[in-house]
Amino acid sequence: MAVTCSDIIKLICAFFLPPLGVFLESGCTGAFWLNILLTILGYIPGIIHAVYIIITR
């Protein structure tokens, strides 16, 4: 699986604001809401989840 330029931009967004990176990748789905919850509970779990969503999709 090749990493595109848009994936790099999404990863940068995911580092600074994890829900934004997930929203850009999957839209307003369950993954987005889960990422908001994870980001509220702890910033690092939100980043890990966002990177996982961006890399796997």
C-alpha positions as CSV (number, residue, x, y, z in Angstrom):
1,M,0.0,0.0,0.0
2,A,1.6,3.3,-1.1
3,V,1.4,6.4,1.0
4,T,0.2,9.4,-1.0
5,C,0.6,13.1,-0.5
6,S,-2.9,13.4,0.9
7,D,-2.1,10.7,3.5
8,I,0.8,12.7,4.7
9,I,-1.4,15.8,5.1
10,K,-4.0,13.7,7.0
11,L,-1.2,12.4,9.2
12,I,0.0,15.9,10.0
13,C,-3.6,16.9,10.8
14,A,-4.0,13.8,12.9
15,F,-0.9,14.8,15.0
16,F,-2.2,18.2,15.9
17,L,-6.0,17.6,15.9
18,P,-6.8,13.8,15.7
19,P,-10.5,14.0,14.9
20,L,-9.8,16.2,11.9
21,G,-7.5,13.6,10.4
22,V,-10.1,10.9,10.9
23,F,-12.8,13.1,9.5
24,L,-10.8,13.8,6.4
25,E,-10.3,10.0,6.0
26,S,-13.7,8.5,6.8
27,G,-16.2,11.4,7.2
28,C,-18.7,11.6,10.0
29,T,-18.8,7.8,10.8
30,G,-18.4,5.9,14.0
31,A,-14.6,6.1,13.8
32,F,-14.9,9.8,13.9
33,W,-17.0,9.8,17.1
34,L,-14.8,7.2,18.7
35,N,-11.8,9.4,18.0
36,I,-13.4,12.4,19.6
37,L,-14.1,10.3,22.7
38,L,-10.5,9.0,22.7
39,T,-9.1,12.5,22.3
40,I,-11.2,13.8,25.2
41,L,-10.1,11.0,27.4
42,G,-6.4,11.3,26.4
43,Y,-4.7,13.0,23.6
44,I,-2.2,10.2,22.9
45,P,-4.9,7.5,22.4
46,G,-6.7,9.9,19.9
47,I,-3.5,10.2,17.9
48,I,-2.8,6.5,17.9
49,H,-6.4,5.8,16.7
50,A,-6.2,8.5,14.0
51,V,-3.0,7.2,12.6
52,Y,-4.4,3.6,12.6
53,I,-7.5,4.8,10.7
54,I,-5.5,6.7,8.1
55,I,-2.9,4.0,7.5
56,T,-5.5,1.1,7.2
57,R,-8.0,2.8,4.9
